[in-house]
Amino acid sequence: MLFAAIGFLLAACAGAPSGGDGKVSGDENGGKIAEALGPSQAQSMKTVTDYCARYDKKGFVTRMDYDANTITFECRRQSRAG
């Protein structure tokens, strides 16, 4: 567990968040997380949230491909209720 935490922190410092054991590819509009489903699914969902928050946006999962073991997501700017 300690090694997983250290690995996550190192990935965050490098600017490339990881989703469980997988990797994130994308830009400020969204992306894809490889090796995202199964035991790492909860971490992958957190990764979507954290990834989009870097751009002051909210993450939305648009596809969960169980055959390819990937999650595709979009980062959308949310209007602020005032």
PETA-V710377 format. One record per backbone hydrogen bond with DSSP energy under -0.5 kcal/mol. NH is the residue of the N-H (numbers start at 1). CO is the residue of the C=O. If there is no record, write none. Layout:
<<NH CO> <NH CO>>
This chain:
<<5 1> <6 2> <7 3> <8 4> <9 5> <10 6> <11 7> <12 8> <13 9> <14 10> <15 12> <16 11> <19 22> <20 18> <21 35> <22 19> <22 35> <24 17> <25 32> <27 30> <30 27> <31 73> <32 25> <33 71> <34 23> <34 32> <35 69> <36 33> <36 69> <40 37> <41 38> <44 40> <45 41> <46 42> <47 43> <48 44> <49 45> <50 46> <51 47> <52 48> <53 49> <54 50> <54 51> <55 52> <56 53> <57 52> <58 76> <60 74> <62 72> <63 72> <65 63> <65 70> <66 64> <69 65> <70 65> <71 33> <72 63> <73 31> <74 60> <75 29> <76 58> <76 74> <81 79>>
